[in-house]
Amino acid sequence: MRASINRPPTPDVDEEKRDEPTLQDIINIKLIESGEKENLKELLRERLIECGWRDELKAQCRALMRKRGRSNTTVDELVRNITPKGRAMVPDDIKAELLQRIQSFLMSVAL
């Protein structure tokens, strides 16, 4: 907040924006309220298992632990190193399917 001798503090632009939910916040709330978020998570889980993504990620985790040593690797380090690789490994067709489902959901609730 900016203050002046002659006037009360003026809220910064960032503080004003925090009061209003963003479009992303609104979409997330709608997904949660309708139960669609859980459905999408389950679909993603199934598709990743089907395409072998999960097994590949497990193998990469094991390889990293072998390389660094089990006692020298924390869960946080493992997550920090594997997360970018895991996100990059998600097949484009799965991303497209999820995007299509989200778009269909948004059209049905007519935001």
Biopython code that builds the backbone (N, CA, C, O; Angstrom):
import numpy as np
from Bio.PDB.StructureBuilder import StructureBuilder

atoms = [
    (1, "MET", "N", (0.831, -1.170, 0.000)),
    (1, "MET", "CA", (0.000, 0.000, 0.000)),
    (1, "MET", "C", (0.880, 1.239, 0.000)),
    (1, "MET", "O", (1.903, 1.306, 0.682)),
    (2, "ARG", "N", (0.453, 2.208, -0.780)),
    (2, "ARG", "CA", (1.150, 3.482, -0.796)),
    (2, "ARG", "C", (0.462, 4.418, 0.176)),
    (2, "ARG", "O", (-0.767, 4.459, 0.238)),
    (3, "ALA", "N", (1.229, 5.157, 0.922)),
    (3, "ALA", "CA", (0.655, 6.084, 1.887)),
    (3, "ALA", "C", (1.127, 7.497, 1.585)),
    (3, "ALA", "O", (2.169, 7.706, 0.964)),
    (4, "SER", "N", (0.349, 8.443, 2.032)),
    (4, "SER", "CA", (0.685, 9.842, 1.864)),
    (4, "SER", "C", (0.324, 10.559, 3.159)),
    (4, "SER", "O", (-0.498, 10.081, 3.941)),
    (5, "ILE", "N", (0.932, 11.680, 3.367)),
    (5, "ILE", "CA", (0.640, 12.457, 4.570)),
    (5, "ILE", "C", (-0.793, 12.989, 4.525)),
    (5, "ILE", "O", (-1.462, 13.044, 5.557)),
    (6, "ASN", "N", (-1.270, 13.381, 3.346)),
    (6, "ASN", "CA", (-2.555, 14.058, 3.223)),
    (6, "ASN", "C", (-3.737, 13.141, 2.903)),
    (6, "ASN", "O", (-4.878, 13.601, 2.939)),
    (7, "ARG", "N", (-3.514, 11.893, 2.599)),
    (7, "ARG", "CA", (-4.627, 11.025, 2.236)),
    (7, "ARG", "C", (-4.411, 9.619, 2.776)),
    (7, "ARG", "O", (-3.290, 9.240, 3.116)),
    (8, "PRO", "N", (-5.488, 8.852, 2.851)),
    (8, "PRO", "CA", (-5.337, 7.477, 3.338)),
    (8, "PRO", "C", (-4.597, 6.627, 2.317)),
    (8, "PRO", "O", (-4.476, 7.014, 1.155)),
    (9, "PRO", "N", (-4.108, 5.487, 2.738)),
    (9, "PRO", "CA", (-3.382, 4.614, 1.811)),
    (9, "PRO", "C", (-4.252, 4.217, 0.622)),
    (9, "PRO", "O", (-5.448, 3.961, 0.767)),
    (10, "THR", "N", (-3.629, 4.170, -0.553)),
    (10, "THR", "CA", (-4.297, 3.750, -1.778)),
    (10, "THR", "C", (-3.897, 2.310, -2.048)),
    (10, "THR", "O", (-2.710, 1.986, -2.068)),
    (11, "PRO", "N", (-4.882, 1.443, -2.255)),
    (11, "PRO", "CA", (-4.507, 0.039, -2.522)),
    (11, "PRO", "C", (-3.779, -0.080, -3.855)),
    (11, "PRO", "O", (-4.095, 0.611, -4.824)),
    (12, "ASP", "N", (-2.813, -0.957, -3.876)),
    (12, "ASP", "CA", (-2.094, -1.230, -5.115)),
    (12, "ASP", "C", (-3.004, -1.998, -6.058)),
    (12, "ASP", "O", (-3.988, -2.602, -5.631)),
    (13, "VAL", "N", (-2.674, -1.973, -7.331)),
    (13, "VAL", "CA", (-3.466, -2.664, -8.348)),
    (13, "VAL", "C", (-3.515, -4.161, -8.049)),
    (13, "VAL", "O", (-4.562, -4.788, -8.212)),
    (14, "ASP", "N", (-2.398, -4.736, -7.616)),
    (14, "ASP", "CA", (-2.351, -6.166, -7.319)),
    (14, "ASP", "C", (-3.341, -6.546, -6.224)),
    (14, "ASP", "O", (-3.969, -7.603, -6.299)),
    (15, "GLU", "N", (-3.488, -5.707, -5.217)),
    (15, "GLU", "CA", (-4.391, -6.008, -4.117)),
    (15, "GLU", "C", (-5.839, -5.983, -4.583)),
    (15, "GLU", "O", (-6.650, -6.778, -4.107)),
    (16, "GLU", "N", (-6.175, -5.095, -5.495)),
    (16, "GLU", "CA", (-7.533, -5.020, -6.016)),
    (16, "GLU", "C", (-7.875, -6.271, -6.814)),
    (16, "GLU", "O", (-9.003, -6.760, -6.744)),
    (17, "LYS", "N", (-6.928, -6.786, -7.561)),
    (17, "LYS", "CA", (-7.166, -7.968, -8.385)),
    (17, "LYS", "C", (-7.394, -9.215, -7.542)),
    (17, "LYS", "O", (-8.134, -10.105, -7.959)),
    (18, "ARG", "N", (-6.790, -9.299, -6.394)),
    (18, "ARG", "CA", (-6.909, -10.480, -5.549)),
    (18, "ARG", "C", (-8.331, -10.683, -5.047)),
    (18, "ARG", "O", (-8.726, -11.814, -4.761)),
    (19, "ASP", "N", (-9.112, -9.601, -4.934)),
    (19, "ASP", "CA", (-10.471, -9.712, -4.433)),
    (19, "ASP", "C", (-11.391, -10.419, -5.415)),
    (19, "ASP", "O", (-12.315, -11.117, -4.998)),
    (20, "GLU", "N", (-11.156, -10.253, -6.704)),
    (20, "GLU", "CA", (-12.002, -10.857, -7.719)),
    (20, "GLU", "C", (-11.392, -12.179, -8.184)),
    (20, "GLU", "O", (-10.198, -12.251, -8.475)),
    (21, "PRO", "N", (-12.227, -13.231, -8.253)),
    (21, "PRO", "CA", (-11.688, -14.508, -8.747)),
    (21, "PRO", "C", (-11.374, -14.406, -10.244)),
    (21, "PRO", "O", (-12.093, -13.754, -11.001)),
    (22, "THR", "N", (-10.316, -15.046, -10.640)),
    (22, "THR", "CA", (-9.942, -15.066, -12.050)),
    (22, "THR", "C", (-10.809, -16.078, -12.785)),
    (22, "THR", "O", (-11.506, -16.879, -12.162)),
    (23, "LEU", "N", (-10.764, -16.039, -14.093)),
    (23, "LEU", "CA", (-11.510, -17.007, -14.900)),
    (23, "LEU", "C", (-11.056, -18.421, -14.563)),
    (23, "LEU", "O", (-11.868, -19.343, -14.497)),
    (24, "GLN", "N", (-9.757, -18.585, -14.352)),
    (24, "GLN", "CA", (-9.224, -19.902, -13.992)),
    (24, "GLN", "C", (-9.815, -20.361, -12.657)),
    (24, "GLN", "O", (-10.155, -21.534, -12.502)),
    (25, "ASP", "N", (-9.940, -19.443, -11.693)),
    (25, "ASP", "CA", (-10.537, -19.784, -10.398)),
    (25, "ASP", "C", (-11.990, -20.212, -10.570)),
    (25, "ASP", "O", (-12.428, -21.195, -9.972)),
    (26, "ILE", "N", (-12.731, -19.475, -11.385)),
    (26, "ILE", "CA", (-14.149, -19.778, -11.613)),
    (26, "ILE", "C", (-14.308, -21.144, -12.261)),
    (26, "ILE", "O", (-15.165, -21.931, -11.858)),
    (27, "ILE", "N", (-13.482, -21.428, -13.268)),
    (27, "ILE", "CA", (-13.542, -22.728, -13.952)),
    (27, "ILE", "C", (-13.219, -23.847, -12.976)),
    (27, "ILE", "O", (-13.896, -24.875, -12.958)),
    (28, "ASN", "N", (-12.188, -23.652, -12.165)),
    (28, "ASN", "CA", (-11.798, -24.668, -11.191)),
    (28, "ASN", "C", (-12.925, -24.933, -10.193)),
    (28, "ASN", "O", (-13.183, -26.084, -9.841)),
    (29, "ILE", "N", (-13.590, -23.882, -9.739)),
    (29, "ILE", "CA", (-14.707, -24.043, -8.800)),
    (29, "ILE", "C", (-15.835, -24.839, -9.446)),
    (29, "ILE", "O", (-16.397, -25.741, -8.825)),
    (30, "LYS", "N", (-16.167, -24.504, -10.693)),
    (30, "LYS", "CA", (-17.240, -25.215, -11.413)),
    (30, "LYS", "C", (-16.879, -26.692, -11.599)),
    (30, "LYS", "O", (-17.730, -27.567, -11.441)),
    (31, "LEU", "N", (-15.616, -26.962, -11.933)),
    (31, "LEU", "CA", (-15.179, -28.348, -12.116)),
    (31, "LEU", "C", (-15.304, -29.138, -10.817)),
    (31, "LEU", "O", (-15.733, -30.292, -10.822)),
    (32, "ILE", "N", (-14.931, -28.513, -9.713)),
    (32, "ILE", "CA", (-14.991, -29.191, -8.416)),
    (32, "ILE", "C", (-16.444, -29.409, -7.992)),
    (32, "ILE", "O", (-16.816, -30.509, -7.585)),
    (33, "GLU", "N", (-17.261, -28.358, -8.088)),
    (33, "GLU", "CA", (-18.661, -28.454, -7.662)),
    (33, "GLU", "C", (-19.436, -29.515, -8.426)),
    (33, "GLU", "O", (-20.292, -30.194, -7.860)),
    (34, "SER", "N", (-19.136, -29.656, -9.702)),
    (34, "SER", "CA", (-19.881, -30.609, -10.533)),
    (34, "SER", "C", (-19.348, -32.034, -10.409)),
    (34, "SER", "O", (-20.013, -32.983, -10.824)),
    (35, "GLY", "N", (-18.159, -32.187, -9.845)),
    (35, "GLY", "CA", (-17.542, -33.509, -9.761)),
    (35, "GLY", "C", (-16.751, -33.870, -11.010)),
    (35, "GLY", "O", (-16.161, -34.947, -11.088)),
    (36, "GLU", "N", (-16.741, -32.974, -11.982)),
    (36, "GLU", "CA", (-16.043, -33.235, -13.244)),
    (36, "GLU", "C", (-14.530, -33.288, -13.049)),
    (36, "GLU", "O", (-13.837, -34.000, -13.775)),
    (37, "LYS", "N", (-14.017, -32.545, -12.082)),
    (37, "LYS", "CA", (-12.569, -32.555, -11.853)),
    (37, "LYS", "C", (-12.097, -33.959, -11.467)),
    (37, "LYS", "O", (-11.065, -34.426, -11.948)),
    (38, "GLU", "N", (-12.848, -34.619, -10.606)),
    (38, "GLU", "CA", (-12.498, -35.988, -10.219)),
    (38, "GLU", "C", (-12.594, -36.932, -11.413)),
    (38, "GLU", "O", (-11.761, -37.824, -11.573)),
    (39, "ASN", "N", (-13.610, -36.736, -12.249)),
    (39, "ASN", "CA", (-13.750, -37.567, -13.447)),
    (39, "ASN", "C", (-12.563, -37.383, -14.381)),
    (39, "ASN", "O", (-12.044, -38.353, -14.933)),
    (40, "LEU", "N", (-12.133, -36.133, -14.558)),
    (40, "LEU", "CA", (-10.982, -35.845, -15.422)),
    (40, "LEU", "C", (-9.697, -36.434, -14.850)),
    (40, "LEU", "O", (-8.865, -36.960, -15.589)),
    (41, "LYS", "N", (-9.539, -36.343, -13.537)),
    (41, "LYS", "CA", (-8.347, -36.926, -12.905)),
    (41, "LYS", "C", (-8.308, -38.436, -13.079)),
    (41, "LYS", "O", (-7.250, -39.012, -13.329)),
    (42, "GLU", "N", (-9.463, -39.074, -12.947)),
    (42, "GLU", "CA", (-9.537, -40.526, -13.122)),
    (42, "GLU", "C", (-9.255, -40.908, -14.574)),
    (42, "GLU", "O", (-8.545, -41.881, -14.830)),
    (43, "LEU", "N", (-9.801, -40.155, -15.519)),
    (43, "LEU", "CA", (-9.530, -40.398, -16.935)),
    (43, "LEU", "C", (-8.034, -40.258, -17.227)),
    (43, "LEU", "O", (-7.447, -41.098, -17.909)),
    (44, "LEU", "N", (-7.428, -39.199, -16.709)),
    (44, "LEU", "CA", (-5.988, -38.982, -16.908)),
    (44, "LEU", "C", (-5.189, -40.140, -16.329)),
    (44, "LEU", "O", (-4.269, -40.651, -16.967)),
    (45, "ARG", "N", (-5.541, -40.547, -15.130)),
    (45, "ARG", "CA", (-4.845, -41.661, -14.477)),
    (45, "ARG", "C", (-4.917, -42.926, -15.341)),
    (45, "ARG", "O", (-3.907, -43.601, -15.546)),
    (46, "GLU", "N", (-6.109, -43.241, -15.843)),
    (46, "GLU", "CA", (-6.283, -44.431, -16.680)),
    (46, "GLU", "C", (-5.473, -44.348, -17.969)),
    (46, "GLU", "O", (-4.808, -45.310, -18.352)),
    (47, "ARG", "N", (-5.530, -43.204, -18.633)),
    (47, "ARG", "CA", (-4.828, -43.043, -19.907)),
    (47, "ARG", "C", (-3.312, -43.118, -19.726)),
    (47, "ARG", "O", (-2.612, -43.694, -20.558)),
    (48, "LEU", "N", (-2.813, -42.537, -18.643)),
    (48, "LEU", "CA", (-1.363, -42.575, -18.401)),
    (48, "LEU", "C", (-0.885, -43.993, -18.111)),
    (48, "LEU", "O", (0.212, -44.377, -18.515)),
    (49, "ILE", "N", (-1.692, -44.755, -17.425)),
    (49, "ILE", "CA", (-1.332, -46.149, -17.159)),
    (49, "ILE", "C", (-1.362, -46.948, -18.459)),
    (49, "ILE", "O", (-0.461, -47.742, -18.726)),
    (50, "GLU", "N", (-2.407, -46.734, -19.271)),
    (50, "GLU", "CA", (-2.550, -47.453, -20.534)),
    (50, "GLU", "C", (-1.374, -47.238, -21.474)),
    (50, "GLU", "O", (-0.927, -48.176, -22.134)),
    (51, "CYS", "N", (-0.868, -46.005, -21.539)),
    (51, "CYS", "CA", (0.198, -45.701, -22.496)),
    (51, "CYS", "C", (1.600, -46.017, -21.954)),
    (51, "CYS", "O", (2.589, -45.858, -22.670)),
    (52, "GLY", "N", (1.688, -46.459, -20.704)),
    (52, "GLY", "CA", (2.987, -46.822, -20.145)),
    (52, "GLY", "C", (3.745, -45.664, -19.511)),
    (52, "GLY", "O", (4.896, -45.825, -19.104)),
    (53, "TRP", "N", (3.120, -44.515, -19.426)),
    (53, "TRP", "CA", (3.755, -43.318, -18.843)),
    (53, "TRP", "C", (4.165, -43.573, -17.397)),
    (53, "TRP", "O", (5.269, -43.221, -16.981)),
    (54, "ARG", "N", (3.276, -44.178, -16.650)),
    (54, "ARG", "CA", (3.532, -44.421, -15.223)),
    (54, "ARG", "C", (4.747, -45.326, -15.022)),
    (54, "ARG", "O", (5.596, -45.060, -14.171)),
    (55, "ASP", "N", (4.819, -46.391, -15.808)),
    (55, "ASP", "CA", (5.950, -47.316, -15.681)),
    (55, "ASP", "C", (7.268, -46.638, -16.057)),
    (55, "ASP", "O", (8.296, -46.853, -15.415)),
    (56, "GLU", "N", (7.220, -45.819, -17.104)),
    (56, "GLU", "CA", (8.425, -45.097, -17.529)),
    (56, "GLU", "C", (8.881, -44.120, -16.449)),
    (56, "GLU", "O", (10.078, -43.977, -16.200)),
    (57, "LEU", "N", (7.934, -43.456, -15.815)),
    (57, "LEU", "CA", (8.283, -42.506, -14.761)),
    (57, "LEU", "C", (8.880, -43.224, -13.553)),
    (57, "LEU", "O", (9.832, -42.741, -12.940)),
    (58, "LYS", "N", (8.316, -44.374, -13.219)),
    (58, "LYS", "CA", (8.871, -45.183, -12.125)),
    (58, "LYS", "C", (10.311, -45.573, -12.432)),
    (58, "LYS", "O", (11.178, -45.503, -11.561)),
    (59, "ALA", "N", (10.561, -45.980, -13.666)),
    (59, "ALA", "CA", (11.910, -46.379, -14.068)),
    (59, "ALA", "C", (12.873, -45.201, -13.942)),
    (59, "ALA", "O", (14.008, -45.373, -13.497)),
    (60, "GLN", "N", (12.431, -44.015, -14.326)),
    (60, "GLN", "CA", (13.296, -42.838, -14.204)),
    (60, "GLN", "C", (13.579, -42.504, -12.744)),
    (60, "GLN", "O", (14.691, -42.098, -12.404)),
    (61, "CYS", "N", (12.592, -42.670, -11.887)),
    (61, "CYS", "CA", (12.794, -42.438, -10.452)),
    (61, "CYS", "C", (13.821, -43.424, -9.891)),
    (61, "CYS", "O", (14.724, -43.046, -9.144)),
    (62, "ARG", "N", (13.664, -44.679, -10.264)),
    (62, "ARG", "CA", (14.609, -45.692, -9.787)),
    (62, "ARG", "C", (16.027, -45.411, -10.277)),
    (62, "ARG", "O", (16.989, -45.556, -9.523)),
    (63, "ALA", "N", (16.154, -45.010, -11.540)),
    (63, "ALA", "CA", (17.470, -44.711, -12.101)),
    (63, "ALA", "C", (18.110, -43.528, -11.380)),
    (63, "ALA", "O", (19.306, -43.554, -11.088)),
    (64, "LEU", "N", (17.330, -42.502, -11.095)),
    (64, "LEU", "CA", (17.858, -41.345, -10.381)),
    (64, "LEU", "C", (18.295, -41.724, -8.975)),
    (64, "LEU", "O", (19.322, -41.248, -8.492)),
    (65, "MET", "N", (17.518, -42.580, -8.317)),
    (65, "MET", "CA", (17.882, -43.006, -6.966)),
    (65, "MET", "C", (19.138, -43.871, -6.976)),
    (65, "MET", "O", (19.966, -43.773, -6.070)),
    (66, "ARG", "N", (19.284, -44.714, -7.991)),
    (66, "ARG", "CA", (20.501, -45.522, -8.102)),
    (66, "ARG", "C", (21.710, -44.633, -8.323)),
    (66, "ARG", "O", (22.776, -44.862, -7.752)),
    (67, "LYS", "N", (21.536, -43.616, -9.159)),
    (67, "LYS", "CA", (22.630, -42.710, -9.489)),
    (67, "LYS", "C", (23.080, -41.910, -8.266)),
    (67, "LYS", "O", (24.280, -41.783, -8.021)),
    (68, "ARG", "N", (22.151, -41.380, -7.511)),
    (68, "ARG", "CA", (22.479, -40.534, -6.366)),
    (68, "ARG", "C", (22.669, -41.317, -5.074)),
    (68, "ARG", "O", (23.324, -40.848, -4.144)),
    (69, "GLY", "N", (22.104, -42.485, -5.026)),
    (69, "GLY", "CA", (22.134, -43.260, -3.789)),
    (69, "GLY", "C", (20.852, -43.051, -3.023)),
    (69, "GLY", "O", (20.358, -41.931, -2.899)),
    (70, "ARG", "N", (20.323, -44.134, -2.516)),
    (70, "ARG", "CA", (19.029, -44.075, -1.830)),
    (70, "ARG", "C", (19.057, -43.144, -0.615)),
    (70, "ARG", "O", (18.110, -42.391, -0.387)),
    (71, "SER", "N", (20.128, -43.195, 0.152)),
    (71, "SER", "CA", (20.199, -42.374, 1.362)),
    (71, "SER", "C", (20.504, -40.905, 1.055)),
    (71, "SER", "O", (20.303, -40.039, 1.907)),
    (72, "ASN", "N", (20.987, -40.622, -0.156)),
    (72, "ASN", "CA", (21.327, -39.245, -0.529)),
    (72, "ASN", "C", (20.210, -38.535, -1.301)),
    (72, "ASN", "O", (20.387, -37.393, -1.727)),
    (73, "THR", "N", (19.073, -39.194, -1.482)),
    (73, "THR", "CA", (17.988, -38.621, -2.266)),
    (73, "THR", "C", (16.766, -38.404, -1.388)),
    (73, "THR", "O", (16.276, -39.333, -0.746)),
    (74, "THR", "N", (16.280, -37.175, -1.365)),
    (74, "THR", "CA", (15.054, -36.884, -0.620)),
    (74, "THR", "C", (13.870, -36.915, -1.587)),
    (74, "THR", "O", (14.043, -36.842, -2.804)),
    (75, "VAL", "N", (12.686, -37.025, -1.034)),
    (75, "VAL", "CA", (11.474, -37.034, -1.849)),
    (75, "VAL", "C", (11.355, -35.707, -2.597)),
    (75, "VAL", "O", (10.985, -35.690, -3.771)),
    (76, "ASP", "N", (11.666, -34.600, -1.928)),
    (76, "ASP", "CA", (11.579, -33.286, -2.573)),
    (76, "ASP", "C", (12.507, -33.194, -3.784)),
    (76, "ASP", "O", (12.118, -32.669, -4.827)),
    (77, "GLU", "N", (13.727, -33.701, -3.647)),
    (77, "GLU", "CA", (14.671, -33.687, -4.771)),
    (77, "GLU", "C", (14.152, -34.555, -5.920)),
    (77, "GLU", "O", (14.250, -34.184, -7.090)),
    (78, "LEU", "N", (13.613, -35.691, -5.570)),
    (78, "LEU", "CA", (13.073, -36.607, -6.577)),
    (78, "LEU", "C", (11.928, -35.933, -7.342)),
    (78, "LEU", "O", (11.890, -35.974, -8.571)),
    (79, "VAL", "N", (11.013, -35.324, -6.623)),
    (79, "VAL", "CA", (9.885, -34.638, -7.249)),
    (79, "VAL", "C", (10.377, -33.483, -8.110)),
    (79, "VAL", "O", (9.913, -33.312, -9.237)),
    (80, "ARG", "N", (11.306, -32.695, -7.597)),
    (80, "ARG", "CA", (11.840, -31.543, -8.326)),
    (80, "ARG", "C", (12.513, -31.968, -9.637)),
    (80, "ARG", "O", (12.407, -31.261, -10.638)),
    (81, "ASN", "N", (13.192, -33.092, -9.642)),
    (81, "ASN", "CA", (13.893, -33.559, -10.842)),
    (81, "ASN", "C", (12.983, -34.288, -11.825)),
    (81, "ASN", "O", (13.168, -34.172, -13.036)),
    (82, "ILE", "N", (12.020, -35.026, -11.332)),
    (82, "ILE", "CA", (11.196, -35.861, -12.183)),
    (82, "ILE", "C", (9.982, -35.119, -12.754)),
    (82, "ILE", "O", (9.537, -35.434, -13.857)),
    (83, "THR", "N", (9.446, -34.148, -12.029)),
    (83, "THR", "CA", (8.225, -33.460, -12.466)),
    (83, "THR", "C", (8.322, -32.870, -13.878)),
    (83, "THR", "O", (7.427, -33.117, -14.686)),
    (84, "PRO", "N", (9.358, -32.109, -14.207)),
    (84, "PRO", "CA", (9.422, -31.564, -15.576)),
    (84, "PRO", "C", (9.476, -32.660, -16.641)),
    (84, "PRO", "O", (8.862, -32.533, -17.700)),
    (85, "LYS", "N", (10.206, -33.725, -16.360)),
    (85, "LYS", "CA", (10.295, -34.835, -17.314)),
    (85, "LYS", "C", (8.943, -35.512, -17.460)),
    (85, "LYS", "O", (8.530, -35.851, -18.568)),
    (86, "GLY", "N", (8.256, -35.707, -16.345)),
    (86, "GLY", "CA", (6.949, -36.358, -16.371)),
    (86, "GLY", "C", (5.931, -35.555, -17.156)),
    (86, "GLY", "O", (5.153, -36.115, -17.928)),
    (87, "ARG", "N", (5.932, -34.251, -16.964)),
    (87, "ARG", "CA", (4.992, -33.396, -17.710)),
    (87, "ARG", "C", (5.297, -33.422, -19.199)),
    (87, "ARG", "O", (4.382, -33.445, -20.023)),
    (88, "ALA", "N", (6.552, -33.420, -19.541)),
    (88, "ALA", "CA", (6.936, -33.429, -20.952)),
    (88, "ALA", "C", (6.610, -34.771, -21.607)),
    (88, "ALA", "O", (6.402, -34.831, -22.819)),
    (89, "MET", "N", (6.564, -35.833, -20.830)),
    (89, "MET", "CA", (6.318, -37.172, -21.370)),
    (89, "MET", "C", (4.840, -37.482, -21.608)),
    (89, "MET", "O", (4.526, -38.493, -22.237)),
    (90, "VAL", "N", (3.925, -36.642, -21.123)),
    (90, "VAL", "CA", (2.495, -36.908, -21.329)),
    (90, "VAL", "C", (2.209, -36.807, -22.825)),
    (90, "VAL", "O", (2.483, -35.774, -23.435)),
    (91, "PRO", "N", (1.663, -37.861, -23.419)),
    (91, "PRO", "CA", (1.401, -37.857, -24.865)),
    (91, "PRO", "C", (0.413, -36.756, -25.269)),
    (91, "PRO", "O", (-0.517, -36.430, -24.530)),
    (92, "ASP", "N", (0.639, -36.201, -26.448)),
    (92, "ASP", "CA", (-0.199, -35.112, -26.951)),
    (92, "ASP", "C", (-1.656, -35.529, -27.123)),
    (92, "ASP", "O", (-2.559, -34.718, -26.920)),
    (93, "ASP", "N", (-1.892, -36.781, -27.495)),
    (93, "ASP", "CA", (-3.283, -37.207, -27.683)),
    (93, "ASP", "C", (-4.053, -37.223, -26.362)),
    (93, "ASP", "O", (-5.258, -36.969, -26.347)),
    (94, "ILE", "N", (-3.377, -37.514, -25.269)),
    (94, "ILE", "CA", (-4.026, -37.483, -23.958)),
    (94, "ILE", "C", (-4.321, -36.034, -23.560)),
    (94, "ILE", "O", (-5.396, -35.735, -23.040)),
    (95, "LYS", "N", (-3.363, -35.141, -23.809)),
    (95, "LYS", "CA", (-3.594, -33.724, -23.524)),
    (95, "LYS", "C", (-4.777, -33.205, -24.338)),
    (95, "LYS", "O", (-5.612, -32.461, -23.823)),
    (96, "ALA", "N", (-4.846, -33.597, -25.606)),
    (96, "ALA", "CA", (-5.931, -33.148, -26.477)),
    (96, "ALA", "C", (-7.279, -33.683, -25.996)),
    (96, "ALA", "O", (-8.280, -32.966, -26.015)),
    (97, "GLU", "N", (-7.300, -34.940, -25.566)),
    (97, "GLU", "CA", (-8.541, -35.528, -25.071)),
    (97, "GLU", "C", (-9.041, -34.788, -23.826)),
    (97, "GLU", "O", (-10.228, -34.482, -23.714)),
    (98, "LEU", "N", (-8.140, -34.508, -22.907)),
    (98, "LEU", "CA", (-8.527, -33.776, -21.706)),
    (98, "LEU", "C", (-9.003, -32.368, -22.040)),
    (98, "LEU", "O", (-9.999, -31.902, -21.486)),
    (99, "LEU", "N", (-8.310, -31.699, -22.927)),
    (99, "LEU", "CA", (-8.710, -30.357, -23.342)),
    (99, "LEU", "C", (-10.101, -30.384, -23.955)),
    (99, "LEU", "O", (-10.924, -29.511, -23.676)),
    (100, "GLN", "N", (-10.363, -31.382, -24.787)),
    (100, "GLN", "CA", (-11.682, -31.511, -25.410)),
    (100, "GLN", "C", (-12.766, -31.715, -24.355)),
    (100, "GLN", "O", (-13.841, -31.122, -24.441)),
    (101, "ARG", "N", (-12.480, -32.550, -23.368)),
    (101, "ARG", "CA", (-13.455, -32.792, -22.293)),
    (101, "ARG", "C", (-13.707, -31.519, -21.491)),
    (101, "ARG", "O", (-14.848, -31.238, -21.122)),
    (102, "ILE", "N", (-12.661, -30.752, -21.217)),
    (102, "ILE", "CA", (-12.820, -29.498, -20.470)),
    (102, "ILE", "C", (-13.636, -28.500, -21.291)),
    (102, "ILE", "O", (-14.521, -27.829, -20.760)),
    (103, "GLN", "N", (-13.338, -28.407, -22.575)),
    (103, "GLN", "CA", (-14.091, -27.488, -23.435)),
    (103, "GLN", "C", (-15.555, -27.883, -23.511)),
    (103, "GLN", "O", (-16.432, -27.019, -23.477)),
    (104, "SER", "N", (-15.828, -29.172, -23.613)),
    (104, "SER", "CA", (-17.215, -29.632, -23.651)),
    (104, "SER", "C", (-17.924, -29.295, -22.342)),
    (104, "SER", "O", (-19.080, -28.873, -22.343)),
    (105, "PHE", "N", (-17.233, -29.483, -21.245)),
    (105, "PHE", "CA", (-17.811, -29.145, -19.948)),
    (105, "PHE", "C", (-18.133, -27.658, -19.866)),
    (105, "PHE", "O", (-19.214, -27.274, -19.419)),
    (106, "LEU", "N", (-17.191, -26.826, -20.299)),
    (106, "LEU", "CA", (-17.408, -25.379, -20.245)),
    (106, "LEU", "C", (-18.573, -24.946, -21.132)),
    (106, "LEU", "O", (-19.321, -24.034, -20.777)),
    (107, "MET", "N", (-18.727, -25.594, -22.280)),
    (107, "MET", "CA", (-19.857, -25.273, -23.148)),
    (107, "MET", "C", (-21.181, -25.680, -22.497)),
    (107, "MET", "O", (-22.197, -25.007, -22.672)),
    (108, "SER", "N", (-21.163, -26.777, -21.749)),
    (108, "SER", "CA", (-22.398, -27.252, -21.116)),
    (108, "SER", "C", (-22.824, -26.363, -19.947)),
    (108, "SER", "O", (-24.018, -26.221, -19.683)),
    (109, "VAL", "N", (-21.858, -25.764, -19.245)),
    (109, "VAL", "CA", (-22.219, -24.874, -18.130)),
    (109, "VAL", "C", (-22.319, -23.422, -18.595)),
    (109, "VAL", "O", (-22.754, -22.560, -17.832)),
    (110, "ALA", "N", (-21.925, -23.145, -19.824)),
    (110, "ALA", "CA", (-22.033, -21.814, -20.447)),
    (110, "ALA", "C", (-21.533, -20.708, -19.542)),
    (110, "ALA", "O", (-22.299, -19.870, -19.068)),
    (111, "LEU", "N", (-20.225, -20.726, -19.311)),
    (111, "LEU", "CA", (-19.620, -19.648, -18.517)),
    (111, "LEU", "C", (-19.726, -18.396, -19.274)),
    (111, "LEU", "O", (-19.282, -17.350, -18.801)),
]
sb = StructureBuilder()
sb.init_structure("model")
sb.init_model(0)
sb.init_chain("A")
sb.init_seg("    ")
for serial, (resi, resn, name, xyz) in enumerate(atoms, 1):
    if name == "N":
        sb.init_residue(resn, " ", resi, " ")
    sb.init_atom(name, np.array(xyz, "f"), 0.0, 1.0, " ", f" {name:<3s}", serial, name[0])
structure = sb.get_structure()
